[in-house]
Amino acid sequence: MRIVLKKDWDININHPTNKGQVQGYFVGRDKELRLLVNEILRRNSGAILISGYRGVGKTSLVYKALWEAKKGDENIIIVLLNAAQLEAEMDESEESKIHPRKIIENLIRRLYSSTKGLKLPGDIKEEVTKLYKKAVAKEFKLLEGYQSKQELSQQIMEEKMYEILLDEKNVKIMIFLISWTVAVTFQFIPLTPWDYLNKILPLILAFPLPFTLNLWYKKKIDFKKLKEDIEKTEELYEFDSSIGNLEFDLEQLHRKFKENGKKLIYVIDELDKLEPDLVIEVLKFFKNLFTLSDAIFIFIGGEEIYDFGERSKEGKKSGDEKSKEDIYRPKEYTYFTSKYFLCRPLWEDLSRFFDEITEIKEIDDKNFEILKRAIAFEARNDFFDLIKFIKDRITDFDQDNRPIIKLDNLPEEDIKKARFHKAITVLFESKYINPNPSKWLENESILRKLFEHAHNIYSSYSGYQITDPDKDRVEDEAIRYFNEFLYRHGAFNVQNETSVNIRGVAVPIRTYQYMGTIPSEIPDKIDELAEFEKRFINNFENYAKYILALINAFRIAQKQEELTEGQFWREPVKYVQQIKNWGFDTLSQFNANYPVYLNLVSRKPPYPYKREDIENRTKQIENHTNTMLQNLPNITSRMLVSLNAHMNLQIQHLQQNNSLFSGSANQIRNALNNFNPLVIFKPDLSRQIIIIYNQLSAVLSVKSKIKDNSKTHRIVCFSPKKERSSEGLHILYTKDPESLKEELVVLFKDLNEFLKE
């Protein structure tokens, strides 16, 4: 058996440049890819987080999505950064703060670098260059400013010697005095042999010369002031390139790109190389830039970043110290416009990847799948580790430098690994996977626990004991199901078993003994019910039993035969409709879930319902059952009126009629008036019955008054707590359908006699 891989089989998909072609391999993740591409094409702004376990292919997914998005929009411009380029190191002066200027500088640097070779409108090119120079101006200006200030300081020092004694006004006076003195001297003492020159020199010295000297001196002073003004202007320019102004200018530039039909997308990778608290500080400082400016920011980071809002919420104080923010949600919740958690790839994705990188396959399909699953089990469905374990299998290279995997036969260990892997993936993908993006983190958690558990079993010895977890968590439920699944296929023996009640279902907690192998093939489909499916069946049947209890209590009161469960399930809709006639709609909920129930109890996989759907339906049935029990006063009052149709009984709420429970029963009225219970009464008020739900303490507070008025007044209280009835007081236990039926039978008999008196 021989497999030849493509020469570039281990090359990841390249980053999407503004010029170039896609290279490398990216296979699968169709739903995740469609979601991300759609969001990139729809949005013009926003912060998108792609997080997940290291090595699952987050960066490759983003690159592939950008390549695909560029096919639909040629005006996309991509700016790539990583955590190191953010330079988001802590400020040494303040330990809890970041260095925001370095971050904004690098965003501008990368924007400038990414757009340098593109054809853009001239004004945008100019604005990008201008902003880039402004961002780095501080570095250049500091050097130039230092040199110019040195020169100016030297010049000032030289002039200081003269300015100590002389200011500008004194210098001007001295120049004129000296010139006039020399002029007078030349008038009386000839200095040259030429008379005309002796006559001109005094005139020149008297005014033109001192005036020229004054002009020169004034120009020198003005030049010095100009240099000082230039220095002040440079300092002002440096001040204008502060963090706030740079961020504002960058937002303005984003708007210009958008107005010119361009879409800017920043990809900031490797956030998991930074501490989560540091990432929070960065996002907090630049929240408006990342979420509101006219550019898309895609952040790629580890799983710890995905739920940092929840982590910060859990870390807040409680009780009296709880703030308004704690009551609702933490402020970090809004740092991202949308979040995606990328879990490990599914088997279909991994299998397609193997097929894509294979050049020549001289192996049958069955053995090839075993080999693929064995390697995937070693890698725990992790793309990064998958490459490593494929390399471990390479035995040689052909003349074209293509890697070769050569096998004489498949070892038993590979068959065992493949069966473990198939058990995990069939179980997870058939039962526990949740397709909703908001639940992808849960998918990762389940898969990770299953692989950890399976690897622990695989690496153990024959006779090793494994005990089911007994917690009410979906990961623990999946492991219990996985253990039972392996037991059904001969990998385990049961050593002992106990039972715990988890959300209404008796769940067996077993201790197994590992047999050292999985002797039988793992099927492609699973026909056993999972715990969440059993819980749905249990809740739906319990719901139906309450309906049957009400119907049978009424039938017994009418002296009719009880319905058996078999009779009920042959025509359930017919009997469920009867409850609706008594004022409560059970039919719509029953009809919505009955087909699901039939599908599960028939045990004919594949079941078309995902875990999320089943769990939601289970919760709906639980809530609807509780609502039906809370409506027992309304249901039973109508049943009682129907049983005594000849008496013309009436029904009103207590607060509607002041004559009800008045006189000697007024204390009972006062105790229960706020709950406004239903009252059944004869038209002449000779017999009155209050029917109330779950207000046992209020009822018991007037127990003696109820006894005193028991010949004309009665209280019926439905309660989930067990309590003995007393004279005039009927307490009906609602915790299970059978108890409710028996107590309703007694109630109807007692009240029928009470009303006839």
C-alpha positions in Angstrom: 0.0 0.0 0.0 1.4 3.3 -1.1 0.2 6.9 -0.8 2.0 9.8 -2.6 1.4 13.3 -1.3 1.5 16.4 -3.3 4.8 18.3 -3.2 3.3 21.3 -1.4 0.9 19.2 0.8 1.9 21.0 4.1 1.8 24.6 2.8 -0.9 26.6 4.5 -3.1 29.0 2.5 -1.1 32.3 1.9 -2.3 35.6 3.2 -4.4 37.7 0.8 -2.3 40.3 -0.8 -3.6 43.1 -2.9 -1.7 41.5 -5.8 -1.1 37.8 -6.2 -2.8 34.4 -6.3 -4.1 32.0 -3.7 -1.7 29.3 -2.8 -1.7 26.4 -0.2 -4.6 24.2 1.0 -7.8 25.0 2.8 -10.5 22.4 2.8 -13.9 22.2 4.5 -15.4 24.5 7.1 -18.1 25.4 4.6 -20.6 27.0 7.1 -18.0 29.0 8.9 -16.5 30.2 5.6 -19.9 31.3 4.3 -20.8 33.2 7.5 -17.5 35.1 7.6 -17.5 35.9 3.8 -21.0 37.1 4.1 -20.2 39.4 7.0 -17.2 40.8 5.3 -19.1 41.7 2.2 -22.1 43.1 4.0 -20.3 45.3 6.5 -18.5 48.5 6.1 -17.4 48.8 9.7 -17.2 46.7 12.9 -14.9 44.5 15.0 -15.0 40.7 14.3 -13.4 38.3 16.6 -12.2 34.8 15.4 -11.1 32.8 18.4 -10.4 29.2 19.2 -8.0 26.6 20.3 -4.5 27.0 18.9 -4.0 25.0 15.7 -7.6 24.7 14.6 -7.0 26.9 11.6 -8.3 30.3 12.6 -5.9 32.3 10.5 -6.3 30.0 7.5 -10.1 30.5 7.7 -9.7 34.3 7.8 -7.3 34.2 4.8 -9.6 31.9 2.8 -12.6 34.1 3.6 -10.7 37.2 2.4 -9.7 35.6 -0.8 -13.3 34.6 -1.4 -14.6 38.1 -0.4 -12.1 39.7 -2.9 -13.8 37.8 -5.7 -17.1 39.5 -4.8 -15.6 42.9 -4.1 -12.4 44.0 -6.0 -12.2 47.2 -3.9 -11.2 45.4 -0.7 -7.9 46.6 0.7 -6.3 44.4 3.3 -4.0 45.6 6.1 -2.2 42.8 7.9 -0.8 43.1 11.4 0.2 40.8 14.3 0.4 41.3 18.0 4.1 42.1 17.9 3.4 44.9 15.4 0.8 46.4 17.7 3.6 47.0 20.2 1.0 47.0 22.9 3.5 46.6 25.6 2.9 47.9 29.1 3.9 51.5 29.8 6.8 51.4 32.3 5.5 54.4 34.1 2.0 52.9 34.7 1.9 49.2 35.1 -1.8 48.8 34.4 -1.8 50.9 31.2 -0.8 50.2 27.6 1.2 52.4 25.2 -1.6 53.6 22.9 0.5 55.9 20.7 2.7 53.0 19.5 -0.5 51.1 18.6 -2.0 53.9 16.5 1.4 54.6 14.9 1.7 51.0 13.8 -1.8 51.0 12.4 -0.9 54.0 10.3 2.4 52.5 9.3 0.8 49.3 8.1 -1.9 51.2 6.2 0.8 53.3 4.5 2.8 50.2 3.6 -0.2 48.2 2.4 -1.5 51.0 0.1 1.9 52.2 -1.2 1.8 50.2 -4.4 -1.9 50.5 -5.1 -3.7 52.7 -7.6 -5.7 55.1 -5.5 -7.2 58.6 -6.1 -4.5 61.3 -5.7 -6.1 63.0 -2.7 -6.3 59.7 -0.8 -2.6 58.9 -1.6 -1.7 62.3 -0.4 -3.7 62.0 2.8 -2.2 58.5 3.6 1.3 59.9 3.1 0.5 63.0 5.1 -0.9 61.0 8.0 2.1 58.7 7.9 4.5 61.6 8.1 2.5 63.1 10.9 2.6 59.8 12.8 6.4 59.5 12.5 7.0 63.3 12.6 7.8 63.3 16.2 10.9 61.1 15.7 12.3 63.3 12.9 11.3 66.6 14.5 13.0 65.7 17.7 16.3 65.3 16.0 15.9 68.4 13.8 14.6 70.4 16.7 17.5 69.4 18.9 20.1 70.5 16.3 18.4 73.8 15.6 18.0 74.5 19.2 21.7 73.8 19.8 22.7 76.3 17.1 20.2 78.9 18.3 21.4 78.5 21.9 25.0 79.0 20.9 24.1 82.2 19.0 22.1 83.4 21.9 25.0 82.9 24.3 27.3 84.9 22.1 24.8 87.8 21.9 24.0 87.7 25.5 27.4 89.2 26.3 26.4 92.3 24.4 22.7 92.4 25.3 23.5 92.5 29.0 24.7 96.1 28.7 23.0 97.2 25.5 19.4 96.8 24.5 18.1 97.6 21.0 17.2 101.3 21.7 20.7 102.1 23.2 22.5 100.5 20.3 20.6 102.8 17.9 21.5 105.9 19.9 25.1 105.0 20.1 25.4 104.4 16.4 24.0 107.9 15.6 26.2 109.6 18.3 29.4 107.9 17.0 28.5 108.7 13.4 27.8 112.4 14.2 31.0 112.7 16.2 33.1 111.3 13.4 31.3 113.6 10.9 32.0 116.8 13.0 35.6 115.7 13.3 35.9 115.3 9.5 34.4 118.7 9.0 37.2 120.5 10.8 40.1 118.1 10.2 40.5 117.0 6.5 41.4 113.3 6.2 42.0 113.2 2.5 43.8 115.4 -0.1 40.6 115.7 -2.0 38.3 118.6 -1.0 35.1 117.2 -2.5 35.6 113.9 -0.6 36.3 115.7 2.7 33.0 117.6 2.2 31.0 114.4 1.3 32.2 112.1 4.1 30.7 114.1 7.0 27.3 114.1 5.2 27.4 110.3 4.8 28.4 109.8 8.4 25.7 112.1 9.6 22.7 110.1 8.4 23.0 107.4 5.6 25.5 105.3 7.4 23.8 105.1 10.9 20.5 104.6 9.2 21.9 101.6 7.2 23.5 100.1 10.3 20.2 100.4 12.2 18.4 98.6 9.4 20.9 95.8 9.4 20.7 95.4 13.2 16.9 95.4 13.1 16.9 92.7 10.4 19.2 90.6 12.6 16.8 90.9 15.5 13.8 90.1 13.4 15.5 87.0 12.0 16.2 85.8 15.5 12.6 86.2 16.4 11.5 84.4 13.3 13.7 81.4 14.2 12.1 81.3 17.7 8.6 81.4 16.0 9.6 78.5 13.8 10.6 76.5 16.8 7.3 77.3 18.4 5.5 76.2 15.3 7.4 72.9 15.1 6.5 72.3 18.8 2.9 73.0 18.0 3.0 70.6 15.0 4.4 67.9 17.3 1.7 68.6 19.8 -1.0 68.2 17.0 0.3 64.7 16.2 -0.8 63.5 19.6 -2.7 60.2 20.1 -6.2 61.8 20.0 -5.5 63.7 16.8 -3.9 60.8 15.0 -6.9 58.6 15.8 -9.3 61.3 14.6 -7.3 61.7 11.4 -7.3 58.0 10.8 -11.0 57.8 11.2 -11.4 60.7 8.7 -9.1 58.8 6.3 -11.3 55.6 6.7 -14.3 57.8 5.7 -12.5 59.0 2.5 -11.7 55.4 1.5 -15.3 54.5 1.9 -16.5 57.6 0.0 -14.3 56.5 -2.9 -15.8 53.0 -2.9 -12.9 51.3 -1.1 -13.3 48.9 1.8 -10.5 48.7 4.4 -10.0 45.5 6.3 -7.4 45.3 9.1 -6.4 41.7 10.1 -4.8 41.7 13.6 -3.5 38.2 14.2 -1.8 36.3 17.1 -3.6 38.1 19.9 -3.1 35.0 22.0 0.5 36.0 22.2 -0.6 38.8 24.5 -2.0 38.6 28.0 -5.9 38.7 27.8 -6.0 41.7 30.2 -3.7 43.6 27.9 -5.9 42.8 24.9 -8.8 44.1 26.9 -7.0 47.4 27.5 -6.2 47.8 23.8 -9.9 47.2 22.9 -11.1 49.4 25.6 -8.9 52.3 24.5 -9.7 52.1 20.8 -13.3 50.8 21.0 -14.8 53.6 18.9 -12.0 53.2 16.2 -12.5 49.5 16.0 -16.3 49.3 16.1 -17.5 52.6 14.6 -15.0 53.9 12.0 -15.5 53.1 8.3 -13.2 50.0 8.3 -13.5 46.4 9.4 -11.2 45.0 12.0 -10.8 41.2 12.2 -9.1 40.0 15.4 -7.6 36.5 15.6 -6.9 35.2 19.1 -7.1 32.3 21.5 -10.1 30.8 23.2 -9.4 32.8 26.4 -10.3 36.0 24.6 -13.8 34.8 23.5 -15.4 34.9 26.8 -13.4 37.6 28.6 -16.6 39.6 29.1 -18.1 36.8 31.1 -14.9 36.2 33.0 -14.8 39.8 34.0 -18.4 39.6 35.1 -17.7 36.6 37.3 -14.8 38.4 38.9 -17.0 41.4 39.9 -18.3 41.8 43.4 -21.7 40.6 44.5 -24.4 41.5 47.0 -24.5 45.1 48.2 -21.4 45.9 46.2 -22.9 44.7 42.9 -23.1 47.5 40.4 -25.8 48.1 37.7 -23.4 46.8 35.2 -23.2 43.4 37.0 -26.9 43.0 36.9 -27.1 43.1 33.1 -23.8 42.5 31.3 -20.2 43.7 31.4 -19.0 46.6 29.3 -16.5 44.3 27.5 -19.5 42.6 25.9 -19.8 45.3 23.3 -16.1 45.4 22.3 -16.8 43.2 19.3 -19.5 43.6 16.7 -19.6 39.8 16.3 -17.7 36.8 17.7 -17.0 33.4 16.2 -15.4 30.5 18.1 -13.8 28.0 15.9 -13.8 24.5 17.2 -11.9 21.5 15.9 -12.8 20.5 12.4 -15.3 17.8 11.7 -14.3 14.4 10.3 -15.7 15.3 6.8 -13.3 18.3 6.7 -10.3 16.3 7.8 -11.2 13.5 5.3 -11.5 16.0 2.5 -8.1 17.5 3.4 -6.5 14.1 3.2 -8.0 13.5 -0.2 -7.0 17.0 -1.4 -3.3 16.6 -0.5 -3.0 13.1 -2.0 -1.4 12.8 -5.4 -1.4 9.0 -5.9 -3.5 6.5 -3.8 -2.5 2.9 -4.1 -4.7 1.7 -1.2 -8.3 0.6 -1.0 -10.9 3.0 0.4 -11.5 1.1 3.6 -7.9 0.9 4.6 -7.4 4.6 3.5 -10.2 5.6 5.9 -8.7 3.6 8.7 -5.3 5.3 8.1 -6.9 8.7 8.0 -8.9 8.2 11.1 -5.9 6.8 13.0 -3.9 9.9 12.2 -6.8 12.2 13.0 -7.1 10.4 16.4 -3.4 11.0 17.1 -3.9 14.7 16.2 -7.2 14.9 18.1 -8.8 16.5 15.1 -6.3 19.4 15.3 -5.1 20.7 11.9 -1.8 21.9 13.3 -1.0 18.5 14.9 -2.4 16.7 11.9 0.5 18.0 9.8 3.0 16.8 12.4 1.5 13.2 12.5 1.3 12.9 8.8 5.0 13.8 8.6 5.7 11.0 11.1 4.2 8.6 8.6 6.3 9.6 5.6 8.7 6.8 4.7 10.4 8.1 1.5 10.4 10.6 -1.3 10.1 10.0 -5.1 12.2 11.5 -7.8 10.0 14.6 -7.9 10.5 15.1 -4.1 6.9 14.1 -3.3 6.5 12.5 0.1 5.5 8.8 0.2 3.7 6.9 2.9 4.3 3.2 2.4 2.6 0.4 4.4 2.9 -3.3 4.1 -0.2 -3.7 6.2 -2.2 -1.7 8.7 -1.1 -2.4 12.2 -3.6 -3.3 14.9 -2.9 -0.1 16.7 -4.1 1.9 13.7 -7.3 -0.1 13.6 -7.9 0.5 17.3 -7.1 4.2 16.9 -9.5 4.4 14.0 -12.3 2.8 16.0 -11.8 5.2 18.9 -11.9 8.1 16.4 -15.0 6.9 14.7 -16.8 6.3 18.0 -16.0 9.9 19.0 -17.0 11.5 15.7 -20.1 9.5 15.0 -21.3 10.1 18.6 -20.5 13.8 18.5 -21.7 14.6 15.0 -24.9 12.5 15.3 -25.9 13.6 18.8 -24.0 16.4 20.5 -22.9 18.9 17.8 -24.7 22.3 17.9 -24.7 24.1 14.5 -25.4 27.5 16.0 -22.4 29.9 16.0 -23.1 31.0 19.6 -22.6 27.3 20.7 -19.3 26.6 18.8 -17.4 27.1 22.1 -19.5 24.3 23.6 -18.8 22.1 20.6 -15.0 22.6 21.2 -15.4 21.8 24.9 -17.3 18.5 24.2 -14.9 17.4 21.5 -11.9 18.2 23.7 -13.2 16.2 26.6 -14.1 13.3 24.4 -10.6 13.1 22.9 -9.0 13.5 26.3 -11.1 10.7 27.7 -10.6 8.4 24.7 -6.8 9.0 24.7 -6.7 8.2 28.4 -8.5 4.8 27.7 -6.4 4.0 24.6 -3.1 4.5 26.5 -4.3 2.4 29.5 -4.0 -1.3 30.0 -6.5 -4.2 29.8 -8.4 -4.3 33.1 -8.2 -0.5 33.6 -11.3 0.8 35.4 -13.3 3.9 34.2 -16.2 5.5 36.2 -18.8 7.6 34.6 -18.9 11.3 35.7 -22.0 12.1 37.7 -22.3 15.9 37.0 -25.1 17.6 35.1 -22.9 19.1 32.3 -23.2 18.4 28.6 -19.5 17.2 28.5 -20.1 14.7 31.3 -23.3 13.5 29.6 -21.3 13.0 26.3 -18.7 10.9 28.2 -21.3 8.8 29.9 -22.9 8.1 26.5 -19.4 7.4 25.0 -18.7 4.8 27.7 -22.0 3.1 27.1 -21.4 3.2 23.4 -18.1 1.4 23.8 -19.7 -1.0 26.2 -22.2 -2.0 23.6 -19.4 -2.7 21.2 -17.4 -5.0 23.5 -14.7 -2.6 24.8 -16.0 -2.5 28.4 -17.4 -4.8 31.0 -19.7 -3.3 33.7 -18.2 -3.7 37.2 -21.0 -2.0 39.2 -23.8 0.5 38.8 -25.6 3.2 40.8 -28.2 5.7 39.8 -28.5 9.5 40.1 -31.4 11.7 39.2 -30.3 14.3 36.7 -33.1 16.8 35.6 -35.8 14.2 36.1 -34.1 11.2 34.5 -32.6 8.3 36.4 -29.1 8.2 35.0 -27.0 5.0 35.5 -23.5 5.8 36.8 -21.3 2.8 36.0 -17.8 1.7 36.6 -16.4 -0.1 33.6 -13.4 -2.4 33.0 -11.5 -1.8 29.8 -11.0 -5.0 27.7 -7.9 -3.6 25.9 -9.5 -3.2 22.5 -12.7 -2.5 20.6 -13.5 -5.9 19.1 -16.4 -4.8 16.8 -16.7 -2.3 13.9 -18.2 1.1 14.8 -21.4 1.7 12.9 -22.0 4.8 10.8 -25.2 5.6 12.6 -26.1 5.4 16.3 -29.5 3.9 17.3 -29.2 4.3 21.1 -30.9 7.2 22.7 -28.8 9.8 24.4 -29.6 11.2 27.8 -31.1 14.4 26.4 -33.3 12.4 24.2 -34.4 10.2 27.1 -35.1 13.3 29.1 -37.3 14.7 26.3 -39.3 11.4 26.2 -39.6 11.3 30.0 -40.9 14.9 30.1 -43.3 14.4 27.2 -44.7 11.2 28.8 -45.0 13.0 32.2 -46.9 15.8 30.5 -49.2 13.3 28.9 -49.7 11.5 32.3 -50.9 14.8 33.9 -53.4 15.2 31.0 -54.5 11.6 31.5 -54.8 12.1 35.3 -57.2 15.0 34.8 -59.3 13.1 32.3 -59.5 10.0 34.6 -60.4 12.0 37.7 -63.2 13.5 35.7 -64.3 10.1 34.3 -64.3 8.5 37.8 -66.4 11.4 39.1 -68.9 10.7 36.2 -68.8 7.0 37.2 -67.1 6.0 33.9 -64.2 3.6 33.4 -60.7 5.0 33.5 -58.6 5.3 30.3 -55.6 3.1 30.2 -52.3 4.5 28.8 -52.7 2.2 25.8 -56.1 3.6 25.0 -54.8 7.2 25.5 -51.9 6.7 23.1 -54.1 5.2 20.4 -56.0 8.4 20.1 -54.1 11.0 22.1 -55.3 14.1 20.3 -59.0 13.3 21.0 -58.3 13.3 24.8 -55.9 16.2 24.8 -58.6 18.3 23.2 -60.8 17.7 26.3 -58.4 19.7 28.5 -58.6 22.6 26.0 -62.4 22.5 26.5 -61.7 23.1 30.3 -60.0 26.4 29.6 -56.3 25.4 29.0 -54.7 24.9 25.6 -52.6 21.6 25.9 -53.3 20.7 22.2 -50.9 23.1 20.5 -47.9 22.0 22.6 -48.8 18.3 22.3 -49.2 18.5 18.5 -45.8 20.4 18.2 -43.9 17.7 20.1 -45.8 14.5 19.4 -44.1 13.7 16.0 -40.7 14.2 17.7 -41.7 11.8 20.4 -42.9 9.2 17.9 -39.6 9.4 16.0 -37.5 8.9 19.1 -39.4 6.0 20.6 -39.5 4.2 17.2 -35.7 4.0 17.4 -35.2 4.4 13.7 -32.1 6.5 13.1 -31.0 8.9 11.8 -33.0 11.2 14.0 -33.7 14.5 12.2 -33.5 16.6 15.4 -30.3 18.1 16.8 -29.5 18.3 20.5 -30.2 22.0 20.7 -33.7 21.4 19.3 -34.4 18.5 21.6 -33.2 20.4 24.7 -35.3 23.4 23.7 -38.4 21.3 23.3 -37.7 19.6 26.6 -37.6 23.0 28.3 -40.8 24.1 26.6 -42.6 20.9 27.8 -41.3 21.5 31.4 -42.5 25.1 31.3 -45.8 24.1 29.8 -46.4 21.4 32.4 -45.7 23.9 35.2 -48.1 26.4 33.6 -50.8 23.7 33.3 -50.4 22.9 37.1 -50.6 26.6 37.9 -53.8 26.7 35.9 -55.4 23.8 37.9 -57.7 26.2 39.7 -59.2 27.3 36.4 -59.3 23.7 35.0 -60.8 22.1 38.1 -63.4 24.9 38.6 -64.7 24.3 35.1 -64.6 20.5 35.7 -66.6 21.0 38.9 -69.2 23.2 37.1 -69.6 20.6 34.4 -70.0 17.8 37.0 -72.8 19.8 38.7 -74.4 21.4 35.6 -77.9 21.3 37.2 -76.8 23.6 40.0 -76.1 26.6 37.8 -72.8 27.2 39.6 -71.0 30.5 38.9 -67.3 31.4 38.8 -65.8 34.7 39.7 -62.5 36.1 41.1 -62.6 37.0 44.7 -62.0 40.7 44.1 -64.9 40.9 41.6 -67.6 40.3 44.2 -67.5 41.8 47.7 -70.3 39.4 48.9 -68.0 36.4 48.5 -66.4 35.1 51.7 -68.0 38.0 53.7 -69.5 38.0 57.2 -68.0 35.3 59.4 -65.6 34.2 56.5 -64.3 37.8 56.1 -61.0 36.9 57.8 -60.4 34.2 55.1 -61.2 36.8 52.4 -58.7 39.3 53.9 -55.9 36.6 54.0 -56.4 35.6 50.4 -57.7 38.7 48.7 -54.4 39.9 47.4 -54.0 36.6 45.4 -57.5 37.2 43.8 -58.3 33.4 43.6 -61.2 31.9 41.8 -64.4 31.3 43.7 -67.2 28.8 42.7 -70.5 29.5 44.4 -74.2 28.8 44.2 -76.3 31.8 43.0 -77.7 32.2 46.6 -74.2 32.2 48.0 -75.1 29.3 50.3 -72.0 27.3 49.2 -68.7 29.0 48.3 -65.4 27.4 47.3 -62.0 29.1 46.8 -59.6 27.3 44.5 -56.0 28.6 44.7 -52.5 27.5 43.7 -49.4 27.3 45.8 -50.3 29.8 48.5 -50.2 27.2 51.3 -48.7 29.5 54.0 -51.5 32.1 53.6 -54.1 29.4 53.6 -52.7 27.8 56.8 -52.7 31.2 58.5 -56.5 31.1 58.6 -56.9 27.3 59.1 -59.0 27.8 62.2 -61.4 30.2 60.5 -61.7 27.7 57.6 -62.7 25.0 60.0 -65.3 27.3 61.7 -66.9 28.1 58.3 -66.5 24.6 56.8 -70.3 24.0 56.5 -70.7 26.9 54.0 -67.2 27.7 52.8 -64.3 25.5 51.5 -60.7 26.1 50.4 -59.0 24.0 47.8 -55.2 24.6 47.6 -53.0 22.9 45.0 -49.4 22.6 46.2 -46.1 21.0 45.2 -45.5 20.4 48.9 -47.1 17.5 50.7 -49.5 18.6 53.4 -52.4 17.0 55.2 -55.9 18.3 54.5 -58.2 19.3 57.4 -61.8 20.2 58.0 -62.9 22.6 55.3 -59.4 22.6 53.7 -58.5 20.4 50.8 -54.7 20.4 50.0 -53.9 18.6 46.7 -50.3 17.4 46.1 -49.3 18.1 42.5 -45.8 16.7 42.4 -46.7 13.6 40.3 -49.7 12.7 38.1 -50.8 9.7 40.0 -51.0 11.5 43.3 -52.9 14.4 41.6 -55.5 12.0 40.1 -56.1 10.2 43.4 -56.6 13.5 45.3 -58.8 15.0 42.6 -61.1 11.9 42.8 -61.5 12.4 46.5 -61.9 16.2 46.1 -64.7 15.9 43.5 -66.5 13.4 45.7 -66.3 15.6 48.8 -67.2 18.8 46.9 -70.2 17.2 45.2 -71.6 16.2 48.6 -70.7 19.7 50.0 -72.6 21.4 47.2 -75.7 19.1 47.5 -76.2 19.9 51.2 
